[in-house]
Every structure is written in structure tokens, then in C-alpha cells.
């Protein structure tokens, strides 16, 4: 579920699912960190969702969200509740947990190994 929601979040950067403003606006192509962050969010979430290279993808997703938190959110307030960084913090810790524990037993990789 975390990967699915993260993929939806990444798709918003490309203008899908209401875009970044609810009006279908996409992040400008190639812009850093917005567009590249959307690419990382979508690709990493799909990899974790299907279980292919899930641990490295989860580490990368966790790092991307930690970067988003500390660069975008944290300068405006100390706590996530004050700086609107709750999602970034939750995604960062969730993907770090997936990186440590693994993707679980229902993955594409496990199906291919059979």
C-alpha cells in the first residue's frame, strides 16, 4: 500500500491524478528537485511494489524523502506538524523499514525464482 500511494504521489508531479495543484499542473520537465523527485518516486515505488531490486529502491526512496524533508520542509519549522512535512517523514521511515525488512513474500522476484 505504501508503494502504491507513493507511485500516485510521483504521478502527481507529471500532472496525473490532479497534478501538483489539483488542476493537472505538472512539475516543469527536467527541473530539480521536483521533476527528478517525481521520477524517483514513481520508479522506486514500482520496483518496491513488484519486489524487483526492492531493497535498493527502498533505500533510494527513503533518501529522496529525507532530502525532501530536510531541504523543503524542515527550514520552515522544527516539527513535521509545523512544516507540513508529515508525508515526507512517514514515507522516508516507511521505505527505510522496507529496506531493512525486505519486500515480503509476495513479490515478482519470488515468483520468477519458482
N, CA, C and O atoms as a MOPAC input file, in Angstrom:
PM7 MOZYME 1SCF
protein

 N      0.82600 1    -1.18300 1     0.00000 1
 C      0.00000 1     0.00000 1     0.00000 1
 C      0.87400 1     1.25100 1     0.00000 1
 O      0.56000 1     2.23300 1    -0.67300 1
 N      1.96300 1     1.21400 1     0.75100 1
 C      2.87000 1     2.36200 1     0.79800 1
 C      3.42000 1     2.64100 1    -0.60500 1
 O      3.47800 1     3.79400 1    -1.03300 1
 N      3.82000 1     1.59100 1    -1.31100 1
 C      4.36400 1     1.77400 1    -2.65500 1
 C      3.31300 1     2.31100 1    -3.61300 1
 O      3.61000 1     3.18600 1    -4.42700 1
 N      2.09300 1     1.80400 1    -3.53100 1
 C      1.02500 1     2.28200 1    -4.40400 1
 C      0.76300 1     3.76800 1    -4.17800 1
 O      0.66400 1     4.53000 1    -5.14000 1
 N      0.65000 1     4.18300 1    -2.93100 1
 C      0.40100 1     5.59300 1    -2.62500 1
 C      1.57900 1     6.46500 1    -3.03900 1
 O      1.39300 1     7.59600 1    -3.48800 1
 N      2.78600 1     5.94200 1    -2.88900 1
 C      3.98000 1     6.68100 1    -3.29500 1
 C      4.01000 1     6.84200 1    -4.81700 1
 O      4.41500 1     7.88900 1    -5.32100 1
 N      3.58400 1     5.81400 1    -5.54400 1
 C      3.50800 1     5.90500 1    -7.01000 1
 C      2.49400 1     6.97800 1    -7.40400 1
 O      2.73900 1     7.75100 1    -8.33000 1
 N      1.38100 1     7.02700 1    -6.72200 1
 C      0.38100 1     8.06700 1    -7.00200 1
 C      0.96700 1     9.45200 1    -6.75000 1
 O      0.72100 1    10.38700 1    -7.51200 1
 N      1.73000 1     9.57200 1    -5.69800 1
 C      2.38500 1    10.84000 1    -5.37200 1
 C      3.36700 1    11.23000 1    -6.47100 1
 O      3.44000 1    12.39800 1    -6.85100 1
 N      4.11900 1    10.26100 1    -6.98300 1
 C      5.04900 1    10.53100 1    -8.07800 1
 C      4.32200 1    10.92900 1    -9.35100 1
 O      4.78300 1    11.81300 1   -10.07400 1
 N      3.18900 1    10.28900 1    -9.63600 1
 C      2.41500 1    10.61700 1   -10.83300 1
 C      1.85800 1    12.03800 1   -10.78800 1
 O      1.65700 1    12.65700 1   -11.83300 1
 N      1.61100 1    12.54800 1    -9.61100 1
 C      1.12800 1    13.92300 1    -9.49400 1
 C      2.14500 1    14.91300 1   -10.07300 1
 O      1.76300 1    15.93000 1   -10.65100 1
 N      3.41200 1    14.61900 1    -9.92000 1
 C      4.44200 1    15.50200 1   -10.45800 1
 C      4.43100 1    15.58000 1   -11.97700 1
 O      4.94700 1    16.53300 1   -12.56200 1
 N      3.84000 1    14.56900 1   -12.61300 1
 C      3.73600 1    14.55800 1   -14.07300 1
 C      2.39000 1    15.08600 1   -14.55200 1
 O      2.10700 1    15.05600 1   -15.74900 1
 N      1.56000 1    15.56600 1   -13.63800 1
 C      0.27400 1    16.14300 1   -13.99500 1
 C     -0.90000 1    15.19200 1   -13.88500 1
 O     -2.03500 1    15.59700 1   -14.13800 1
 N     -0.66900 1    13.94900 1   -13.51800 1
 C     -1.75100 1    12.97800 1   -13.36400 1
 C     -2.39400 1    13.11100 1   -11.98700 1
 O     -1.82500 1    13.71800 1   -11.08000 1
 N     -3.56800 1    12.54700 1   -11.84700 1
 C     -4.28500 1    12.49700 1   -10.55700 1
 C     -4.45500 1    13.88100 1    -9.93700 1
 O     -4.36400 1    14.04400 1    -8.72000 1
 N     -4.70000 1    14.86900 1   -10.78400 1
 C     -4.90100 1    16.22800 1   -10.29800 1
 C     -3.65900 1    17.09100 1   -10.32900 1
 O     -3.74700 1    18.29900 1   -10.10700 1
 N     -2.50600 1    16.50700 1   -10.59600 1
 C     -1.27300 1    17.29200 1   -10.64700 1
 C     -0.86100 1    17.83600 1    -9.30000 1
 O     -1.36900 1    17.41900 1    -8.25900 1
 N      0.05700 1    18.76400 1    -9.33600 1
 C      0.60500 1    19.28700 1    -8.08100 1
 C     -0.28400 1    20.35300 1    -7.44700 1
 O     -0.08500 1    20.73300 1    -6.29300 1
 N     -1.27700 1    20.83700 1    -8.21900 1
 C     -2.14800 1    21.87800 1    -7.69100 1
 C     -3.63000 1    21.51900 1    -7.72800 1
 O     -4.47900 1    22.35400 1    -7.41800 1
 N     -3.94400 1    20.28200 1    -8.10500 1
 C     -5.33300 1    19.87300 1    -8.21400 1
 C     -5.96600 1    20.24700 1    -9.54500 1
 O     -7.11200 1    19.88700 1    -9.81300 1
 N     -5.22400 1    20.96800 1   -10.38100 1
 C     -5.72100 1    21.40700 1   -11.68400 1
 C     -5.02600 1    20.69000 1   -12.83100 1
 O     -5.24000 1    21.03700 1   -13.99300 1
 N     -4.19800 1    19.69800 1   -12.52700 1
 C     -3.49900 1    18.94400 1   -13.56600 1
 C     -2.16100 1    19.53400 1   -13.96800 1
 O     -1.59900 1    19.15000 1   -14.99400 1
 N     -1.65000 1    20.45000 1   -13.18600 1
 C     -0.35800 1    21.06300 1   -13.48600 1
 C      0.77700 1    20.10400 1   -13.14600 1
 O      0.79800 1    19.49900 1   -12.07500 1
 N      1.71400 1    19.97800 1   -14.07000 1
 C      2.88200 1    19.11500 1   -13.85600 1
 C      4.07300 1    19.96000 1   -13.43100 1
 O      4.10700 1    21.16900 1   -13.66300 1
 N      5.03200 1    19.32300 1   -12.81800 1
 C      6.29800 1    19.96900 1   -12.49400 1
 C      7.02900 1    20.18700 1   -13.81900 1
 O      6.99000 1    19.30400 1   -14.67600 1
 N      7.68900 1    21.32000 1   -14.01700 1
 C      8.39800 1    21.55300 1   -15.27700 1
 C      9.40000 1    20.43500 1   -15.58300 1
 O     10.15100 1    19.99700 1   -14.71100 1
 N      9.39200 1    19.99000 1   -16.83000 1
 C     10.25100 1    18.87400 1   -17.25900 1
 C     11.71500 1    19.15400 1   -16.94700 1
 O     12.23900 1    20.21800 1   -17.27700 1
 N     12.36600 1    18.19100 1   -16.31000 1
 C     13.79300 1    18.27100 1   -16.02600 1
 C     14.17500 1    19.13600 1   -14.84500 1
 O     15.35800 1    19.24300 1   -14.52100 1
 N     13.19600 1    19.76200 1   -14.18500 1
 C     13.52800 1    20.64700 1   -13.06900 1
 C     14.01300 1    19.83500 1   -11.86800 1
 O     13.55600 1    18.71900 1   -11.62500 1
 N     14.94500 1    20.42500 1   -11.12900 1
 C     15.47100 1    19.78100 1    -9.92700 1
 C     15.02600 1    20.58700 1    -8.73300 1
 O     15.12800 1    21.81400 1    -8.76100 1
 N     14.55600 1    19.98100 1    -7.72800 1
 C     14.39400 1    18.57000 1    -7.47200 1
 C     13.02000 1    18.02400 1    -7.86300 1
 O     12.81200 1    16.81200 1    -7.81400 1
 N     12.07600 1    18.89200 1    -8.25200 1
 C     10.69200 1    18.47700 1    -8.46700 1
 C     10.48900 1    17.36400 1    -9.47400 1
 O      9.93800 1    16.31700 1    -9.13300 1
 N     10.92500 1    17.57200 1   -10.71400 1
 C     10.69000 1    16.56900 1   -11.74400 1
 C     11.48100 1    15.30200 1   -11.45500 1
 O     10.94900 1    14.19600 1   -11.55300 1
 N     12.74100 1    15.46200 1   -11.10200 1
 C     13.57800 1    14.28700 1   -10.80600 1
 C     13.06500 1    13.55100 1    -9.57400 1
 O     13.15100 1    12.32500 1    -9.50400 1
 N     12.54100 1    14.28000 1    -8.61800 1
 C     11.93300 1    13.64000 1    -7.45400 1
 C     10.72300 1    12.80900 1    -7.84200 1
 O     10.51600 1    11.71800 1    -7.31100 1
 N      9.92900 1    13.32200 1    -8.76400 1
 C      8.76400 1    12.56700 1    -9.24500 1
 C      9.18900 1    11.29300 1    -9.96000 1
 O      8.55400 1    10.24900 1    -9.80800 1
 N     10.26000 1    11.37700 1   -10.73600 1
 C     10.78600 1    10.19400 1   -11.41900 1
 C     11.22300 1     9.15800 1   -10.38300 1
 O     10.85900 1     7.98600 1   -10.47800 1
 N     12.00900 1     9.59800 1    -9.39000 1
 C     12.46600 1     8.68300 1    -8.33600 1
 C     11.28900 1     8.07400 1    -7.59100 1
 O     11.27100 1     6.87200 1    -7.32800 1
 N     10.32200 1     8.88700 1    -7.25500 1
 C      9.16400 1     8.39000 1    -6.51100 1
 C      8.43800 1     7.30600 1    -7.30100 1
 O      8.11100 1     6.25100 1    -6.75700 1
 N      8.18700 1     7.56200 1    -8.57200 1
 C      7.43200 1     6.59700 1    -9.36600 1
 C      8.22500 1     5.32000 1    -9.61600 1
 O      7.71400 1     4.22100 1    -9.39900 1
 N      9.45900 1     5.45400 1   -10.06900 1
 C     10.26700 1     4.27200 1   -10.39900 1
 C     10.53200 1     3.42500 1    -9.15400 1
 O     10.35700 1     2.20700 1    -9.18200 1
 N     10.94900 1     4.06100 1    -8.07200 1
 C     11.24000 1     3.31200 1    -6.84600 1
 C      9.98800 1     2.63700 1    -6.30000 1
 O     10.05100 1     1.50400 1    -5.82200 1
 N      8.86200 1     3.31900 1    -6.36700 1
 C      7.64200 1     2.71200 1    -5.84100 1
 C      7.22200 1     1.49600 1    -6.65800 1
 O      6.76000 1     0.50400 1    -6.09400 1
 N      7.37600 1     1.56200 1    -7.97400 1
 C      7.03000 1     0.40900 1    -8.80600 1
 C      7.97100 1    -0.75400 1    -8.51200 1
 O      7.52800 1    -1.89800 1    -8.41000 1
 N      9.26100 1    -0.47300 1    -8.37600 1
 C     10.22500 1    -1.54000 1    -8.07500 1
 C      9.91500 1    -2.20000 1    -6.73300 1
 O      9.97400 1    -3.42400 1    -6.61600 1
 N      9.58900 1    -1.40500 1    -5.73000 1
 C      9.25600 1    -1.97500 1    -4.42400 1
 C      7.93300 1    -2.72900 1    -4.50800 1
 O      7.78800 1    -3.79600 1    -3.91100 1
 N      6.98300 1    -2.18900 1    -5.23300 1
 C      5.67300 1    -2.81700 1    -5.35100 1
 C      5.74800 1    -4.20600 1    -5.95400 1
 O      5.07600 1    -5.12300 1    -5.48300 1
 N      6.56800 1    -4.37400 1    -7.00200 1
 C      6.68100 1    -5.68900 1    -7.63200 1
 C      7.78500 1    -6.53600 1    -7.01000 1
 O      7.87500 1    -7.73100 1    -7.29100 1
 N      8.61700 1    -5.94200 1    -6.17800 1
 C      9.64600 1    -6.70200 1    -5.47900 1
 C     10.90900 1    -6.93000 1    -6.27100 1
 O     11.66800 1    -7.84700 1    -5.95700 1
 N     11.16000 1    -6.13000 1    -7.28600 1
 C     12.38200 1    -6.24600 1    -8.09000 1
 C     13.35300 1    -5.17300 1    -7.60500 1
 O     13.05600 1    -3.98000 1    -7.68300 1
 N     14.51500 1    -5.59900 1    -7.10300 1
 C     15.50500 1    -4.67900 1    -6.52500 1
 C     14.83400 1    -3.80000 1    -5.46400 1
 O     15.07500 1    -2.59500 1    -5.38900 1
 N     14.00100 1    -4.42400 1    -4.66100 1
 C     13.17500 1    -3.68600 1    -3.71000 1
 C     13.99500 1    -2.99700 1    -2.62200 1
 O     13.70400 1    -1.85700 1    -2.26000 1
 N     14.99200 1    -3.66100 1    -2.10900 1
 C     15.76900 1    -3.04000 1    -1.02300 1
 C     16.54300 1    -1.80800 1    -1.49400 1
 O     16.45600 1    -0.76400 1    -0.84900 1
 N     17.30500 1    -1.89100 1    -2.60800 1
 C     17.97900 1    -0.66600 1    -3.08300 1
 C     16.99300 1     0.44200 1    -3.45600 1
 O     17.24200 1     1.61800 1    -3.19200 1
 N     15.87400 1     0.05800 1    -4.07000 1
 C     14.86600 1     1.05400 1    -4.43700 1
 C     14.26900 1     1.69700 1    -3.19200 1
 O     14.00900 1     2.90000 1    -3.18200 1
 N     14.05000 1     0.91100 1    -2.14300 1
 C     13.50000 1     1.44600 1    -0.89700 1
 C     14.49300 1     2.39000 1    -0.22400 1
 O     14.09000 1     3.40800 1     0.33900 1
 N     15.77200 1     2.06900 1    -0.27200 1
 C     16.79800 1     2.96700 1     0.28400 1
 C     16.79900 1     4.28700 1    -0.47300 1
 O     16.86600 1     5.35700 1     0.13100 1
 N     16.72500 1     4.20900 1    -1.79500 1
 C     16.71400 1     5.41400 1    -2.62600 1
 C     15.45500 1     6.24900 1    -2.35500 1
 O     15.53300 1     7.47200 1    -2.24300 1
 N     14.30900 1     5.59300 1    -2.25200 1
 C     13.06400 1     6.30500 1    -1.95300 1
 C     13.13000 1     6.95100 1    -0.57300 1
 O     12.68200 1     8.08400 1    -0.39500 1
 N     13.68200 1     6.24200 1     0.39700 1
 C     13.82000 1     6.78500 1     1.74300 1
 C     14.72900 1     8.01100 1     1.73900 1
 O     14.43000 1     9.02000 1     2.37800 1
 N     15.82500 1     7.91400 1     1.02300 1
 C     16.74600 1     9.04500 1     0.92600 1
 C     16.13300 1    10.23900 1     0.22500 1
 O     16.35900 1    11.38100 1     0.62500 1
 N     15.36300 1     9.98500 1    -0.81400 1
 C     14.70200 1    11.07500 1    -1.53600 1
 C     13.72600 1    11.81000 1    -0.62700 1
 O     13.63400 1    13.03700 1    -0.66500 1
 N     13.00100 1    11.05500 1     0.18700 1
 C     12.04400 1    11.68800 1     1.09000 1
 C     12.73900 1    12.37900 1     2.26100 1
 O     12.25100 1    13.39400 1     2.75800 1
 N     13.87100 1    11.83800 1     2.70500 1
 C     14.64700 1    12.52500 1     3.74400 1
 C     15.17300 1    13.84900 1     3.19100 1
 O     15.14100 1    14.86900 1     3.88000 1
 N     15.65300 1    13.83200 1     1.95700 1
 C     16.11500 1    15.06400 1     1.29800 1
 C     14.96200 1    16.06500 1     1.20800 1
 O     15.12600 1    17.24000 1     1.53400 1
 N     13.79500 1    15.58900 1     0.76200 1
 C     12.63200 1    16.46800 1     0.65300 1
 C     12.28300 1    17.07100 1     2.00800 1
 O     11.95900 1    18.25500 1     2.10300 1
 N     12.34900 1    16.26400 1     3.03700 1
 C     12.00800 1    16.78000 1     4.36000 1
 C     12.99600 1    17.84300 1     4.81500 1
 O     12.59600 1    18.93700 1     5.21200 1
 N     14.28200 1    17.52400 1     4.76000 1
 C     15.27400 1    18.44500 1     5.31600 1
 C     15.51400 1    19.67900 1     4.45400 1
 O     15.86000 1    20.73400 1     4.98700 1
 N     15.34200 1    19.57800 1     3.14500 1
 C     15.59600 1    20.72500 1     2.27500 1
 C     14.35100 1    21.58800 1     2.08700 1
 O     14.43600 1    22.81600 1     2.09200 1
 N     13.19800 1    20.94600 1     1.92200 1
 C     11.98500 1    21.70500 1     1.62100 1
 C     11.18900 1    22.03600 1     2.88000 1
 O     10.76400 1    23.17800 1     3.05300 1
 N     10.98200 1    21.07000 1     3.75300 1
 C     10.06900 1    21.25800 1     4.87700 1
 C     10.73600 1    21.77000 1     6.14700 1
 O     10.24200 1    22.71900 1     6.75600 1
 N     11.81800 1    21.17800 1     6.55000 1
 C     12.42000 1    21.48000 1     7.85200 1
 C     12.81800 1    22.94500 1     8.02700 1
 O     12.70200 1    23.45200 1     9.14300 1
 N     13.28000 1    23.65900 1     6.99400 1
 C     13.62700 1    25.07100 1     7.21400 1
 C     12.44800 1    25.95800 1     7.64600 1
 O     12.66900 1    27.03100 1     8.20800 1
 N     11.20600 1    25.53300 1     7.39400 1
 C     10.06500 1    26.37500 1     7.76000 1
 C      9.51300 1    26.08200 1     9.15600 1
 O      8.63500 1    26.80200 1     9.63100 1
 N     10.00800 1    25.05300 1     9.81000 1
 C      9.55100 1    24.73600 1    11.15300 1
 C     10.26200 1    23.51000 1    11.67800 1
 O     10.72500 1    22.67700 1    10.89900 1
 N     10.35200 1    23.39000 1    12.98200 1
 C     11.10800 1    22.30100 1    13.58800 1
 C     10.41700 1    20.94800 1    13.46100 1
 O     11.06000 1    19.96100 1    13.10200 1
 N      9.14600 1    20.88800 1    13.74300 1
 C      8.42600 1    19.61400 1    13.75500 1
 C      7.64800 1    19.39900 1    12.46100 1
 O      7.20400 1    20.36300 1    11.83700 1
 N      7.48000 1    18.13400 1    12.05000 1
 C      6.71500 1    17.85500 1    10.82600 1
 C      5.30400 1    18.44800 1    10.84800 1
 O      4.79100 1    18.85500 1     9.80600 1
 N      4.68700 1    18.49900 1    12.00000 1
 C      3.35400 1    19.07800 1    12.10700 1
 C      3.37100 1    20.57000 1    11.79200 1
 O      2.39200 1    21.11100 1    11.27600 1
 N      4.47800 1    21.23000 1    12.09900 1
 C      4.58600 1    22.67300 1    11.87300 1
 C      5.05900 1    23.02800 1    10.46800 1
 O      4.78400 1    24.12900 1     9.99000 1
 N      5.76500 1    22.11900 1     9.79700 1
 C      6.33500 1    22.45500 1     8.49100 1
 C      5.69000 1    21.68500 1     7.33600 1
 O      6.21300 1    21.69900 1     6.22200 1
 N      4.55800 1    21.01300 1     7.58600 1
 C      3.82200 1    20.23400 1     6.58900 1
 C      4.68300 1    19.12500 1     5.97100 1
 O      4.52500 1    18.79200 1     4.79600 1
 N      5.58200 1    18.56600 1     6.75900 1
 C      6.45600 1    17.51800 1     6.27100 1
 C      6.09600 1    16.12400 1     6.75700 1
 O      6.93200 1    15.22000 1     6.73300 1
 N      4.84100 1    15.94200 1     7.20100 1
 C      4.44200 1    14.63900 1     7.73000 1
 C      4.58800 1    13.53400 1     6.69500 1
 O      5.12900 1    12.47000 1     6.99800 1
 N      4.10600 1    13.77500 1     5.46600 1
 C      4.19300 1    12.74100 1     4.43800 1
 C      5.63100 1    12.39400 1     4.10000 1
 O      5.97200 1    11.21800 1     3.96700 1
 N      6.47300 1    13.39900 1     3.96000 1
 C      7.87400 1    13.13700 1     3.64000 1
 C      8.52400 1    12.30400 1     4.74200 1
 O      9.26000 1    11.36000 1     4.45300 1
 N      8.25900 1    12.64600 1     5.99100 1
 C      8.83300 1    11.89400 1     7.11000 1
 C      8.28800 1    10.46700 1     7.14800 1
 O      9.05300 1     9.52100 1     7.33000 1
 N      6.98200 1    10.30400 1     6.97900 1
 C      6.38400 1     8.96600 1     7.00300 1
 C      6.90000 1     8.09600 1     5.86200 1
 O      7.23400 1     6.93000 1     6.07400 1
 N      6.96700 1     8.65300 1     4.65500 1
 C      7.48800 1     7.88100 1     3.52400 1
 C      8.95200 1     7.51400 1     3.74500 1
 O      9.36100 1     6.39100 1     3.45200 1
 N      9.73500 1     8.44800 1     4.25600 1
 C     11.15000 1     8.17200 1     4.48600 1
 C     11.32400 1     7.00900 1     5.45700 1
 O     12.08800 1     6.08300 1     5.18400 1
 N     10.62400 1     7.04800 1     6.58300 1
 C     10.75300 1     5.98600 1     7.57800 1
 C     10.12900 1     4.67800 1     7.09700 1
 O     10.64500 1     3.59900 1     7.39100 1
 N      9.02200 1     4.76700 1     6.35800 1
 C      8.37400 1     3.55400 1     5.84000 1
 C      9.27300 1     2.81800 1     4.86000 1
 O      9.40700 1     1.59700 1     4.93000 1
 N      9.88900 1     3.55800 1     3.94700 1
 C     10.76000 1     2.90800 1     2.96900 1
 C     12.06600 1     2.42900 1     3.61700 1
 O     12.64900 1     1.44200 1     3.17000 1
 N     12.52200 1     3.11100 1     4.65200 1
 C     13.69200 1     2.60700 1     5.37000 1
 C     13.35600 1     1.27700 1     6.04300 1
 O     14.18400 1     0.36700 1     6.06200 1
 N     12.17700 1     1.16300 1     6.58000 1
 C     11.72800 1    -0.09500 1     7.18100 1
 C     11.63600 1    -1.20200 1     6.13200 1
 O     12.04000 1    -2.33500 1     6.39400 1
 N     11.11400 1    -0.88700 1     4.96100 1
 C     11.04600 1    -1.87500 1     3.87700 1
 C     12.45400 1    -2.28800 1     3.45100 1
 O     12.69700 1    -3.46100 1     3.16700 1
 N     13.37600 1    -1.33900 1     3.40700 1
 C     14.75800 1    -1.66300 1     3.03300 1
 C     15.39000 1    -2.61700 1     4.03900 1
 O     16.15300 1    -3.50300 1     3.65600 1
 N     15.08400 1    -2.44500 1     5.30400 1
 C     15.65900 1    -3.29800 1     6.34500 1
 C     14.98200 1    -4.66700 1     6.39300 1
 O     15.66000 1    -5.69200 1     6.46300 1
 N     13.66200 1    -4.68700 1     6.35600 1
 C     12.91600 1    -5.93800 1     6.49800 1
 C     12.71700 1    -6.69300 1     5.19300 1
 O     12.47000 1    -7.89900 1     5.21000 1
 N     12.82000 1    -6.00900 1     4.07300 1
 C     12.59700 1    -6.63800 1     2.77800 1
 C     11.17100 1    -6.43000 1     2.30700 1
 O     10.33300 1    -5.94400 1     3.06700 1
 N     10.88600 1    -6.78700 1     1.07200 1
 C      9.58000 1    -6.51600 1     0.48400 1
 C      8.48100 1    -7.49600 1     0.87600 1
 O      7.30900 1    -7.23900 1     0.60400 1
 N      8.82400 1    -8.59000 1     1.49300 1
 C      7.81100 1    -9.57100 1     1.87000 1
 C      7.81800 1   -10.77800 1     0.95300 1
 O      8.68800 1   -10.91100 1     0.09200 1
 N      6.84700 1   -11.65500 1     1.14000 1
 C      6.86000 1   -12.91300 1     0.40100 1
 C      6.13700 1   -12.84600 1    -0.92900 1
 O      6.37600 1   -13.70400 1    -1.77900 1
 N      5.27400 1   -11.88100 1    -1.15600 1
 C      4.50700 1   -11.81200 1    -2.39600 1
 C      5.13700 1   -10.80900 1    -3.35000 1
 O      4.67500 1    -9.67400 1    -3.46500 1
 N      6.19800 1   -11.23700 1    -4.03400 1
 C      6.90500 1   -10.36400 1    -4.95900 1
 C      7.10300 1   -11.06200 1    -6.29900 1
 O      7.03100 1   -12.28700 1    -6.40100 1
 N      7.35000 1   -10.26500 1    -7.30500 1
 C      7.61600 1   -10.80100 1    -8.63300 1
 C      8.91700 1   -11.60500 1    -8.64300 1
 O      9.00600 1   -12.63000 1    -9.31900 1
 N      9.90600 1   -11.15600 1    -7.91300 1
 C     11.18600 1   -11.85200 1    -7.84500 1
 C     11.00900 1   -13.27500 1    -7.31100 1
 O     11.58300 1   -14.21900 1    -7.85500 1
 N     10.22900 1   -13.42800 1    -6.26400 1
 C      9.98500 1   -14.75600 1    -5.68400 1
 C      9.23200 1   -15.64800 1    -6.66700 1
 O      9.49900 1   -16.84600 1    -6.75800 1
 N      8.29400 1   -15.06100 1    -7.40000 1
 C      7.54400 1   -15.82600 1    -8.39700 1
 C      8.46400 1   -16.30300 1    -9.52700 1
 O      8.32400 1   -17.43000 1   -10.00200 1
 N      9.38100 1   -15.47200 1    -9.94900 1
 C     10.32100 1   -15.83400 1   -11.01700 1
 C     11.26500 1   -16.93100 1   -10.54100 1
 O     11.58900 1   -17.83200 1   -11.31500 1
 N     11.70900 1   -16.88200 1    -9.30500 1
 C     12.62300 1   -17.89300 1    -8.76600 1
 C     11.99800 1   -19.27300 1    -8.71400 1
 O     12.70700 1   -20.27600 1    -8.79900 1
 N     10.67700 1   -19.34100 1    -8.57700 1
 C      9.99200 1   -20.63900 1    -8.53100 1
 C     10.09500 1   -21.26600 1    -9.88300 1
 O      9.59100 1   -22.36900 1   -10.09200 1

